[in-house]
Amino acid sequence: MNQCVIFMNSALEASGLKHLLREQFDVQALIVPNAAQLNAAGDVDTLITDAITFAANVKSMLPRQSRTIILTHEAIANDGSITIISYKTLDELTVKLNKLFSKQDDEKAVASSTLSQREVDVLRLVVSGCINKEIADRLGISINTVLTHRKNITAKLGIKSVSGLSFYAMMNGIVAPQ
């Protein structure tokens, strides 16, 4: 996990969670006190919040829903688009976070082993709507190299369309849904 942001109603809970993440999972987290600072944080890998904060700031949260974890003491119905962790004790929370973070690490290892870093860079620019010439200019590579990267991405993923690549990039956290 590269960048974790905590946005919660209770500063004390947020601070405790930040400490837990650092000590138990070696995850560095940033606590943000309001939606404006959350938006200023930009694209984050994981957003951890509580149900009250999520509901009060739903417009800021929805674009990040695939990377959002809601912590709650009560069971909440969930359609699967957001990760909800309900817990009663600190030990139960620690076990559930451990399962979640180990699963995320496994998924990232598979995704990163699939595409090289440069292919991920090219994919981000393709998804953002750049043409091959713009990608070449931004990355300081030739157009032929861009074409080779695009061909490799298509071969590795088995996805030929830009819309399909966009969906893949969003679902794998390479780009944020907009």
HELIX and SHEET records of a PDB file:
HELIX    1   1 ALA A   11  PHE A   25  1                                  15    
HELIX    2   2 ALA A   35  ALA A   41  1                                   7    
HELIX    3   3 ALA A   51  ALA A   56  1                                   6    
HELIX    4   4 VAL A   58  MET A   61  1                                   4    
HELIX    5   5 LEU A   62  ARG A   67  5                                   6    
HELIX    6   6 LEU A   90  THR A  114  1                                  25    
HELIX    7   7 GLN A  117  VAL A  127  1                                  11    
HELIX    8   8 ASN A  132  LEU A  139  1                                   8    
HELIX    9   9 ILE A  143  LEU A  157  1                                  15    
HELIX   10  10 VAL A  162  MET A  171  1                                  10    
SHEET    1   A 5 ALA A  29  ILE A  31  0                                        
SHEET    2   A 5 CYS A   4  PHE A   7  1                                        
SHEET    3   A 5 THR A  46  ASP A  50  1                                        
SHEET    4   A 5 THR A  68  THR A  72  1                                        
SHEET    5   A 5 THR A  83  SER A  86  1                                        
END                                                                             
